[in-house]
Amino acid sequence: QVQLVESGGGLAQPGGSLRLSCAASGRTLSSYVMGWFRQAPGKEREFVARINWSGGRTDYAASVKGRFTIYRDNAKNTVYLQMNSLKPEDTAVYYCAKSSSYTSDYNGFGSWGQGTQVTVSS
């Protein structure tokens, strides 16, 4: 069983940057698609980014494309989300999860971490 732990959240100013990490224990992530999702208060959980097992294919939500970068280090069993040019509307709890298929539907993901809070405010 894989346990995922997110970290790296915090308070950032608009235009600033944060890097989130998703570290796995219990099993290697190298054979899984990994995804980042976020959930703002009162809103549904939404897809942010996904990456295939090798890191050679990535996709992003339109709202973050060009600002966020997902990448992985399978040797460290960790997936990252580099977030640049942050906006107040990026404020949410960010979650990582794994999937056996290249999907953006959160129902296709499992082993959710506990999430890390990102707040973008001046």
Buried (B, 14 or more C-beta within 10 A) or exposed (E): EBEBBBBBBEEBEEEBEBEBBBBBEEBEBEEBBBBBBBBBEEEEBBBBBBBBBEBEEBBBBEBBEEBBBBBBEBEEBBBBBBBBEBBEEBBBBBBBBBBEEBBBEBEBBEBBBEBBEBBBEE
